[in-house]
Amino acid sequence: MEVRVRSGKTQGDPFEPDNTRETARRTSVPVFAQHYSYDPVGDQDWVVFQAQAGTRYLIRTVGLATDEDTVLFLWDAGGQLVAKNDDARPGTRSSEIIWTATANQDYYAMVTSSSPIGGFTYGLEIIAF
């Protein structure tokens, strides 16, 4: 089952403050369309989750309107960039990372935008498969 969040103008979200790695909100996998906002311009939304070595994960943003764009980053516990994605596929502005964890450890996902438009909402999904 996939849950989608409708995009709309908003300010703040229930996970703020979560603008740095140090203030990342811990979440448990699976995460289905957890509601976030990109506001103001330059905002960063961070989450941390425990991953298991050898498990594949899908991390993606959903529920974007036509003029909204997310960029997704993934870091390991040591601060090394593991993956980055801007547009999951041609013609879409949502972001998506499919990746296999190499260690049993915390991983940090961060969503921001390359768009000069702020004040929109999106859903974040993290699914193990």
Disulfide bonds with the S-S distance in Angstrom:
none
